């Protein structure tokens, strides 16, 4: 949660650790902090997704094979020019 301090600077309260985790920050510093946090979460989530796909653990109804994706691409957009077909 972003808070405004009495001096006009910004702080972040974390409800996970019940503590102030950033203080005396500018608007830009808060933007950068939150952007980096979001990027870390996205990297972690994507790593897990890659591991599941490589292990074959993706539900069949939510996943395409390479061949199925190519077929759908060609049907909708014409020849695929991005590499292996």
VENGI-V594530 format. One record per residue. N is the residue number from 0. RES is the residue in one small letter. SS is DSSP state (H for helix, E for strand, C for the rest). PHI is phi in radians with two decimals (NA if undefined). BURIAL is + if it has 24 or more other C-alpha atoms within 12 Angstrom, else -. Layout:
BEGIN
n=N res=RES ss=SS phi=PHI burial=BURIAL
n=N res=RES ss=SS phi=PHI burial=BURIAL
END
This chain:
BEGIN
n=0 res=x ss=C phi=NA burial=-
n=1 res=x ss=E phi=-1.54 burial=+
n=2 res=x ss=E phi=-2.14 burial=-
n=3 res=x ss=E phi=-1.75 burial=-
n=4 res=x ss=C phi=-1.39 burial=-
n=5 res=x ss=C phi=-0.99 burial=-
n=6 res=x ss=C phi=-1.47 burial=-
n=7 res=x ss=C phi=1.57 burial=-
n=8 res=x ss=C phi=-1.30 burial=-
n=9 res=x ss=E phi=-1.90 burial=+
n=10 res=x ss=E phi=-2.41 burial=+
n=11 res=x ss=E phi=-2.18 burial=+
n=12 res=x ss=E phi=-1.72 burial=-
n=13 res=x ss=E phi=-1.74 burial=-
n=14 res=x ss=C phi=-1.36 burial=-
n=15 res=x ss=C phi=-1.30 burial=-
n=16 res=x ss=C phi=-1.86 burial=-
n=17 res=x ss=C phi=0.87 burial=-
n=18 res=x ss=E phi=-2.72 burial=-
n=19 res=x ss=E phi=-1.36 burial=-
n=20 res=x ss=E phi=-1.87 burial=-
n=21 res=x ss=E phi=-2.47 burial=+
n=22 res=x ss=E phi=-2.60 burial=+
n=23 res=x ss=E phi=0.94 burial=-
n=24 res=x ss=E phi=-1.74 burial=+
n=25 res=x ss=C phi=-1.48 burial=-
n=26 res=x ss=H phi=-0.98 burial=-
n=27 res=x ss=H phi=-1.10 burial=-
n=28 res=x ss=H phi=-1.13 burial=-
n=29 res=x ss=H phi=-1.16 burial=+
n=30 res=x ss=H phi=-1.00 burial=-
n=31 res=x ss=H phi=-1.14 burial=-
n=32 res=x ss=H phi=-1.04 burial=-
n=33 res=x ss=H phi=-1.18 burial=-
n=34 res=x ss=H phi=-1.13 burial=-
n=35 res=x ss=H phi=-1.16 burial=-
n=36 res=x ss=H phi=-1.08 burial=-
n=37 res=x ss=H phi=-1.12 burial=-
n=38 res=x ss=H phi=-1.12 burial=-
n=39 res=x ss=H phi=-1.09 burial=-
n=40 res=x ss=H phi=-1.11 burial=-
n=41 res=x ss=H phi=-1.14 burial=-
n=42 res=x ss=H phi=-1.08 burial=-
n=43 res=x ss=H phi=-1.10 burial=-
n=44 res=x ss=H phi=-1.11 burial=-
n=45 res=x ss=H phi=-1.19 burial=-
n=46 res=x ss=H phi=-1.02 burial=-
n=47 res=x ss=H phi=-1.10 burial=-
n=48 res=x ss=H phi=-1.10 burial=-
n=49 res=x ss=H phi=-1.08 burial=-
n=50 res=x ss=H phi=-1.05 burial=-
n=51 res=x ss=H phi=-1.13 burial=-
n=52 res=x ss=H phi=-1.09 burial=-
n=53 res=x ss=H phi=-1.12 burial=-
n=54 res=x ss=C phi=-1.50 burial=-
n=55 res=x ss=C phi=1.30 burial=-
n=56 res=x ss=C phi=-1.69 burial=-
n=57 res=x ss=C phi=-1.44 burial=-
n=58 res=x ss=C phi=-0.97 burial=-
n=59 res=x ss=H phi=-0.98 burial=-
n=60 res=x ss=H phi=-1.27 burial=-
n=61 res=x ss=H phi=-1.99 burial=-
n=62 res=x ss=C phi=-2.51 burial=-
n=63 res=x ss=C phi=-1.95 burial=-
n=64 res=x ss=C phi=-1.39 burial=-
n=65 res=x ss=H phi=-1.01 burial=-
n=66 res=x ss=H phi=-1.10 burial=-
n=67 res=x ss=H phi=-1.12 burial=-
n=68 res=x ss=H phi=-1.12 burial=-
n=69 res=x ss=H phi=-1.07 burial=-
n=70 res=x ss=H phi=-1.04 burial=-
n=71 res=x ss=H phi=-1.12 burial=-
n=72 res=x ss=H phi=-1.05 burial=-
n=73 res=x ss=H phi=-1.09 burial=-
n=74 res=x ss=H phi=-1.08 burial=-
n=75 res=x ss=H phi=-1.60 burial=-
n=76 res=x ss=H phi=-2.22 burial=-
n=77 res=x ss=C phi=1.60 burial=-
n=78 res=x ss=C phi=-0.95 burial=-
n=79 res=x ss=C phi=-1.49 burial=-
n=80 res=x ss=C phi=-2.02 burial=-
n=81 res=x ss=C phi=-1.75 burial=-
n=82 res=x ss=C phi=2.41 burial=-
n=83 res=x ss=C phi=-0.99 burial=-
n=84 res=x ss=C phi=-2.07 burial=-
END
